[in-house]
Amino acid sequence: MLIAGKSLWLAETNCWVVAPDAGGLGVLIDAPPDPGGVIDLLAEHHVTPVALLLTHGHIDHTGGAGVVVGSEGIDAYVHPDDDYLTLDPLGQLRTLFGMVPPGDFSPPARRIALSDGQILRLAGFDLQVVHTPGHTPGHCCFLIRDEGILFSGDHLFAGSIGRTDLPGGDYDTLMDSMRDKVLPLDDQVLVYPGHGPTTTLARERRTNPFLQELI
Ligand SMILES: [Zn+2]
């Protein structure tokens, strides 16, 4: 399995390319507002994307989505509970960064709705949608169960968790999602977050201060 990541503008957000092998079909996870960087990452690994999966609607994960799906001719998948974010890139830029930089941040015109537990068979492998509200109402993680890989977006980071002080965030909801949906996964699961380095569930269980109240 090829998993290649790149941290991109404007908040050092990780964009992930997942494919059975380099040189074939694959899936993109998140599209920061640097579509050129996303497309470069695909080219570096000679991967042809079949879908863009969005962990949630925040602008630093979705700002490049409209351009990327348009240029690659693919669909974007996002949970409808985050439509209030996905469809308001300029409002988010103003609220979070106090400005709208030059660029095309338009949302993907056509969005396929994710739902909890859904299995997406894309590019020859299965990804399970794990709806993990809390950071945002529509936040989803993506689990490749056969490989023990979890793309955790802004739900779980190495040593931390997603912030819940932004509109739509809720700490208790995030902790419920963590306890019910993430902590039951195996210790060996590799975690690929939306920001920062990769980790394992075993390491987070042992050392992440935010998880200790759940264990
Ligand atoms: Zn976020």
Residues whose N, C-alpha, C, O or C-beta is under 5 A from the ligand:
A	BS01	ZN	H58 D154
